Amino acid sequence: GALLPLSPLSTPTETELPAPYGPWMEIAGSLPQLIASRQLRSRLRQMPQLSTRDLRGREELRLAHLVLSFLTMGYLWQEGEEGALKVLPRNLAIPFWEVSQSLGLPPILSHADFVLANWKRKTPSGNLDTIISLPGGESLRGFILVTLLVEKAAVPGIKAIVEAINALPRLDEETLHKALQQLAGAIGDMSKALRRMHDYVDPAVFYSVIRIFLSGWKDNPAMPHGLVYEGVSQEPMAFSGGSAAQSTVLHAFDELLGIRHSQESTRFLHRMRDYMPPPHRAFVEEIRRAPSLRQHLLSSGNGSLRAAFNRCVSALADFRTQHIAIVTKYISAAAAKAKAGRGEPAAGAAPPPGKPPSLLEGKGTGGSHIFRFLKSVRDTTREGMISA
């Protein structure tokens, strides 16, 4: 099914790197086939060592980071979790490290690559497609684009945050009320967008094919010592896999609404901020430092403002409940099916050799203990209500 038109996010219109980077683009263009035929590793080892000097401007750097992160994930996980490697060869490691340093992003596939930088318009009217793919076919495409539509639905909410923060010092309660209504609406639309995951993504394909390629090398038993970036450092480094916890949006909402998560969840969420583009991280920090909306409402006698605030908190808790339902379906139910040997991969999706991934069963790709984390975060969100 076609995913809906998309309004301009901060769009990376670049889908091609300059000519010298042909060798990267060529391999990136056929990742699913190269991984399925187990040829990616040898192709990458033969790839020329390219300098990053010819990359100009942020868009080209973002696209290069996207390309190199997909090549890296494919290289490391080509043989499934049993066949993980300890070293990333220098012809990948050095350029990936340099591009990461210029962008202030870590040298691993993050939410900012996988989703935010990885879309283009397939038709001028706006149907979407991904720029670079991994195994998983239509399910992978659906997974990326539905997540993108959730981000798109959040845009009016991000604008509402700015309105609300600017209205606070002026004590402009009318603007504040309007901003909170807009925020609650945006979070509701994010939930609607998230529900489309069920229509586009096959749980068996997500669990046994896609998920491994999002896994990182921190808190991952398949790569307990991290990864050596050859030519960069002799000591292995550990980075977390891609995770929705790296999306700026929910961090921004939590900060505005003054939601306080448990110590353990907060530690994990704050670590995930290191995986955001620096301007996103700075935005979240700025909201945290702004005057407290919650304090204002606690001291204000305005009942309709409190009600509008509580609608935001409740919409956010509902969104998180929905995320738990999706994780249940796509990870724990899918894991149980795979164990029982009933999780037949869909046509065209070759499962990784060996058994379905078992080491990451109870963990999110970012390395969190997924259910404990998601339920805790949802419950502390609910506790953020202000009693009328």
C-alpha positions as CSV (number, residue, x, y, z in Angstrom):
1,G,0.0,0.0,0.0
2,A,1.2,3.5,-0.7
3,L,2.1,5.6,2.3
4,L,0.6,9.1,2.4
5,P,2.1,12.3,1.2
6,L,4.5,13.9,3.5
7,S,4.8,17.6,4.3
8,P,8.4,18.8,4.2
9,L,10.4,17.7,7.2
10,S,13.8,19.2,7.3
11,T,14.2,17.2,4.1
12,P,17.5,15.7,3.0
13,T,16.8,16.2,-0.8
14,E,20.2,14.7,-1.6
15,T,19.9,11.1,-2.7
16,E,23.2,10.9,-4.5
17,L,26.7,11.5,-3.2
18,P,29.4,13.3,-5.5
19,A,31.0,11.1,-8.2
20,P,34.1,10.1,-6.1
21,Y,31.8,8.2,-3.8
22,G,30.4,5.9,-6.5
23,P,31.9,2.8,-4.9
24,W,29.9,3.4,-1.6
25,M,26.7,4.2,-3.5
26,E,27.0,1.2,-5.8
27,I,27.2,-1.2,-2.9
28,A,24.6,0.6,-0.8
29,G,22.2,0.3,-3.7
30,S,22.2,-3.5,-3.6
31,L,22.6,-4.3,0.1
32,P,19.6,-6.7,0.4
33,Q,20.9,-8.8,-2.5
34,L,24.5,-8.7,-1.4
35,I,23.5,-9.8,2.2
36,A,21.2,-12.5,1.0
37,S,23.9,-14.0,-1.2
38,R,26.5,-13.5,1.6
39,Q,28.7,-11.4,-0.7
40,L,28.6,-8.1,1.1
41,R,31.6,-8.7,3.4
42,S,34.0,-9.6,0.5
43,R,32.6,-6.7,-1.6
44,L,33.3,-4.2,1.2
45,R,36.8,-5.6,1.9
46,Q,37.6,-4.9,-1.7
47,M,36.2,-1.4,-1.6
48,P,38.7,1.4,-2.2
49,Q,39.7,3.6,0.8
50,L,38.0,7.0,0.1
51,S,38.8,10.3,1.6
52,T,35.9,12.3,3.1
53,R,37.4,15.6,1.7
54,D,35.0,15.8,-1.2
55,L,31.9,15.9,1.0
56,R,30.4,19.4,1.0
57,G,27.8,20.7,3.4
58,R,25.5,19.1,6.0
59,E,23.2,17.4,3.5
60,E,26.0,15.5,1.8
61,L,27.5,14.6,5.2
62,R,24.1,13.3,6.5
63,L,23.7,11.2,3.3
64,A,27.3,9.9,3.7
65,H,26.6,9.0,7.4
66,L,23.4,7.2,6.3
67,V,25.2,5.2,3.6
68,L,28.2,4.3,5.8
69,S,26.0,3.3,8.7
70,F,24.0,0.9,6.5
71,L,27.2,-0.6,5.0
72,T,28.5,-1.1,8.5
73,M,25.4,-2.8,9.8
74,G,25.2,-5.1,6.8
75,Y,28.9,-5.9,7.1
76,L,28.7,-6.8,10.8
77,W,25.4,-8.7,10.8
78,Q,25.6,-10.4,7.4
79,E,25.8,-13.8,9.1
80,G,23.3,-13.2,11.9
81,E,24.1,-12.8,15.6
82,E,26.3,-15.9,15.7
83,G,28.7,-14.5,13.0
84,A,29.3,-11.1,14.5
85,L,32.8,-9.6,13.8
86,K,35.1,-7.7,16.2
87,V,36.7,-5.4,13.7
88,L,35.4,-2.9,11.2
89,P,37.9,-2.6,8.3
90,R,39.7,0.7,7.8
91,N,38.1,1.5,4.4
92,L,34.8,1.7,6.3
93,A,35.9,2.7,9.7
94,I,38.0,5.8,8.9
95,P,35.5,7.6,6.7
96,F,32.6,6.6,8.9
97,W,34.5,8.0,11.9
98,E,35.4,11.3,10.1
99,V,31.9,11.9,8.9
100,S,30.5,11.1,12.4
101,Q,32.9,13.6,14.0
102,S,31.9,16.4,11.6
103,L,28.2,15.8,12.3
104,G,28.5,15.2,16.0
105,L,26.8,11.8,15.6
106,P,28.1,8.4,16.7
107,P,29.6,6.0,14.2
108,I,26.7,3.6,14.2
109,L,23.2,3.5,12.6
110,S,20.9,5.8,14.6
111,H,17.3,6.8,14.4
112,A,18.5,10.0,12.7
113,D,20.0,7.9,9.8
114,F,17.5,5.0,9.6
115,V,14.4,7.3,9.6
116,L,15.0,11.0,9.5
117,A,17.6,11.1,6.7
118,N,16.4,8.0,4.8
119,W,13.4,9.1,2.7
120,K,12.7,10.6,-0.7
121,R,9.6,11.3,-2.7
122,K,8.9,8.5,-5.1
123,T,6.5,10.7,-7.1
124,P,6.3,14.6,-7.2
125,S,2.9,14.3,-5.6
126,G,4.6,12.9,-2.5
127,N,4.5,9.1,-2.2
128,L,7.5,8.1,-0.2
129,D,10.3,5.7,-0.5
130,T,13.5,4.9,1.4
131,I,16.8,5.9,0.0
132,I,18.8,2.9,1.3
133,S,17.5,-0.5,2.2
134,L,18.5,-3.6,4.2
135,P,16.9,-7.1,4.1
136,G,13.2,-7.2,4.9
137,G,11.6,-6.0,1.7
138,E,8.3,-4.3,2.0
139,S,8.2,-4.8,5.8
140,L,11.5,-2.9,6.2
141,R,10.1,-0.1,4.0
142,G,6.9,0.0,6.0
143,F,8.8,0.1,9.3
144,I,10.9,3.0,8.2
145,L,8.2,5.0,6.6
146,V,5.5,4.5,9.3
147,T,8.1,5.7,11.9
148,L,8.7,8.7,9.6
149,L,5.0,9.4,9.6
150,V,4.9,9.3,13.4
151,E,7.7,11.9,13.3
152,K,5.8,14.0,10.8
153,A,2.6,13.9,12.9
154,A,4.7,15.3,15.8
155,V,5.7,18.5,13.9
156,P,2.7,20.6,15.0
157,G,3.5,19.5,18.5
158,I,7.1,20.6,18.3
159,K,5.8,24.0,17.1
160,A,3.4,24.1,20.0
161,I,6.2,23.6,22.5
162,V,7.9,26.7,21.2
163,E,4.6,28.7,21.4
164,A,4.0,27.5,25.0
165,I,7.5,28.3,26.2
166,N,7.3,31.8,24.7
167,A,3.9,32.4,26.2
168,L,4.9,31.4,29.8
169,P,7.0,34.5,30.8
170,R,4.3,36.7,29.3
171,L,1.7,34.8,31.3
172,D,-0.3,34.7,28.1
173,E,-2.7,32.0,29.1
174,E,-4.8,32.1,25.9
175,T,-1.8,31.3,23.7
176,L,-0.7,28.7,26.3
177,H,-4.1,27.0,26.1
178,K,-4.1,26.9,22.3
179,A,-0.5,25.5,22.3
180,L,-1.5,22.7,24.7
181,Q,-4.6,21.8,22.6
182,Q,-2.4,21.7,19.6
183,L,0.1,19.5,21.4
184,A,-2.5,17.0,22.6
185,G,-3.8,16.8,19.0
186,A,-0.4,16.1,17.6
187,I,0.3,13.3,20.1
188,G,-3.1,11.8,19.2
189,D,-2.1,11.9,15.5
190,M,1.2,10.2,16.3
191,S,-0.8,7.4,17.9
192,K,-2.9,7.1,14.7
193,A,0.2,7.0,12.6
194,L,1.9,4.4,14.8
195,R,-1.1,2.1,14.4
196,R,-0.4,1.8,10.7
197,M,2.6,-0.3,11.7
198,H,0.2,-3.3,11.9
199,D,-0.8,-2.8,8.2
200,Y,2.7,-2.6,6.8
201,V,5.1,-4.7,8.8
202,D,5.1,-8.5,9.2
203,P,6.1,-9.5,12.7
204,A,8.0,-12.6,11.6
205,V,10.1,-10.5,9.1
206,F,10.7,-7.8,11.6
207,Y,11.8,-10.2,14.3
208,S,13.9,-12.7,12.4
209,V,15.2,-10.5,9.5
210,I,15.2,-6.8,10.2
211,R,15.9,-6.5,13.9
212,I,19.4,-7.8,13.9
213,F,20.6,-5.1,11.6
214,L,19.5,-2.4,14.0
215,S,21.5,-4.0,16.9
216,G,24.5,-2.2,18.3
217,W,27.6,-3.2,20.2
218,K,26.9,-1.9,23.7
219,D,24.9,-4.1,26.1
220,N,24.8,-6.8,23.4
221,P,25.9,-10.3,24.3
222,A,26.6,-11.1,20.7
223,M,29.4,-8.4,20.7
224,P,30.3,-8.2,24.4
225,H,33.6,-6.3,23.8
226,G,32.3,-3.7,21.4
227,L,33.9,-3.0,18.0
228,V,37.4,-2.0,16.9
229,Y,37.3,0.8,14.3
230,E,40.5,-0.1,12.4
231,G,42.7,2.8,11.7
232,V,40.8,4.9,14.3
233,S,41.6,3.3,17.6
234,Q,43.1,0.0,18.8
235,E,40.6,-0.1,21.7
236,P,37.2,-1.4,20.9
237,M,34.3,1.1,21.3
238,A,30.7,0.4,22.3
239,F,27.7,2.1,20.8
240,S,24.0,1.4,21.2
241,G,21.8,0.2,18.4
242,G,19.1,2.3,16.7
243,S,16.1,2.9,18.9
244,A,13.0,5.0,19.0
245,A,14.3,6.3,22.3
246,Q,16.7,8.4,20.1
247,S,13.8,10.4,18.6
248,T,13.9,14.0,19.8
249,V,10.2,14.3,19.9
250,L,9.3,12.3,23.0
251,H,12.2,13.8,24.9
252,A,10.9,17.3,24.0
253,F,7.4,16.4,25.2
254,D,8.6,14.9,28.5
255,E,10.7,18.0,29.2
256,L,7.9,20.4,28.5
257,L,5.3,18.5,30.6
258,G,7.9,18.0,33.4
259,I,7.5,14.2,33.3
260,R,10.0,12.5,35.7
261,H,11.0,9.0,34.8
262,S,12.7,6.5,37.1
263,Q,16.5,6.8,37.7
264,E,17.2,3.8,35.5
265,S,14.9,4.9,32.6
266,T,16.3,8.5,32.8
267,R,19.9,7.2,32.6
268,F,19.0,5.2,29.5
269,L,17.0,8.1,27.9
270,H,19.8,10.6,28.6
271,R,22.4,8.3,27.0
272,M,20.1,8.1,23.9
273,R,20.4,11.9,23.5
274,D,24.0,11.4,22.5
275,Y,22.6,9.7,19.4
276,M,20.6,12.7,18.3
277,P,21.9,15.4,15.8
278,P,23.5,18.1,18.0
279,P,20.8,20.8,17.2
280,H,18.1,18.3,18.3
281,R,19.9,17.6,21.6
282,A,20.3,21.4,22.1
283,F,16.6,21.9,21.5
284,V,15.7,19.4,24.2
285,E,18.2,21.0,26.6
286,E,16.7,24.4,26.0
287,I,13.2,23.1,26.9
288,R,14.6,21.7,30.0
289,R,16.1,25.0,31.0
290,A,13.0,27.0,30.2
291,P,10.6,28.2,33.0
292,S,8.6,25.2,34.3
293,L,5.1,24.9,32.7
294,R,4.1,22.5,35.5
295,Q,5.1,24.9,38.2
296,H,3.1,27.6,36.5
297,L,0.0,25.4,36.4
298,L,0.4,24.3,40.0
299,S,0.4,27.9,41.1
300,S,-2.2,29.1,38.6
301,G,-5.9,28.8,39.4
302,N,-6.7,28.2,35.8
303,G,-8.7,25.0,35.6
304,S,-9.1,24.9,31.9
305,L,-5.3,25.2,31.4
306,R,-4.8,22.3,33.8
307,A,-7.3,20.2,31.9
308,A,-5.5,21.0,28.6
309,F,-2.2,20.0,30.2
310,N,-3.7,16.7,31.5
311,R,-5.0,15.9,28.0
312,C,-1.4,16.2,26.7
313,V,-0.1,13.9,29.5
314,S,-2.9,11.4,28.9
315,A,-2.3,11.4,25.1
316,L,1.4,10.8,25.7
317,A,0.6,7.9,28.1
318,D,-1.7,6.4,25.4
319,F,1.0,6.7,22.8
320,R,3.3,4.8,25.1
321,T,0.7,2.1,25.7
322,Q,0.4,1.7,22.0
323,H,4.2,1.4,21.6
324,I,4.1,-1.4,24.3
325,A,1.4,-3.2,22.2
326,I,3.6,-3.1,19.1
327,V,6.7,-4.3,20.9
328,T,4.6,-7.2,22.4
329,K,3.5,-8.2,18.9
330,Y,6.7,-7.6,17.0
331,I,9.1,-8.9,19.6
332,S,7.7,-11.2,22.3
333,A,4.9,-12.8,20.4
334,A,7.2,-13.1,17.3
335,A,10.0,-14.6,19.5
336,A,7.6,-17.2,20.9
337,K,6.5,-18.1,17.4
338,A,10.1,-18.3,16.1
339,K,11.0,-20.6,19.1
340,A,8.1,-22.8,18.3
341,G,9.4,-22.9,14.7
342,R,6.1,-21.5,13.4
343,G,7.5,-18.1,12.5
344,E,8.0,-18.9,8.8
345,P,9.7,-15.9,7.2
346,A,7.6,-14.3,4.5
347,A,8.3,-15.0,0.9
348,G,11.5,-13.4,-0.4
349,A,12.9,-12.7,3.1
350,A,15.8,-15.1,3.7
351,P,16.2,-15.7,7.4
352,P,19.7,-15.2,8.8
353,P,21.6,-18.6,8.9
354,G,21.4,-20.5,12.1
355,K,18.6,-19.9,14.5
356,P,16.4,-16.9,14.9
357,P,18.1,-14.2,17.1
358,S,17.9,-15.3,20.7
359,L,20.4,-13.2,22.5
360,L,18.4,-10.0,22.2
361,E,15.0,-11.5,23.0
362,G,14.1,-9.4,25.9
363,K,16.0,-6.3,24.9
364,G,15.3,-3.3,22.7
365,T,17.8,-2.7,19.9
366,G,19.1,0.2,22.0
367,G,20.0,-2.4,24.7
368,S,17.3,-1.6,27.2
369,H,15.3,-4.3,29.1
370,I,12.5,-3.5,26.9
371,F,9.2,-4.2,28.8
372,R,10.4,-3.1,32.1
373,F,11.6,0.1,30.5
374,L,8.5,0.8,28.4
375,K,6.1,0.1,31.2
376,S,8.0,2.1,33.7
377,V,8.1,5.1,31.3
378,R,4.4,4.8,30.5
379,D,3.5,4.6,34.2
380,T,5.6,7.6,35.2
381,T,4.0,9.6,32.3
382,R,0.6,8.9,33.8
383,E,1.8,10.1,37.1
384,G,2.6,13.4,35.5
385,M,-1.1,14.4,35.6
386,I,-1.9,17.5,37.7
387,S,-4.9,17.0,40.0
388,A,-7.6,19.5,39.1
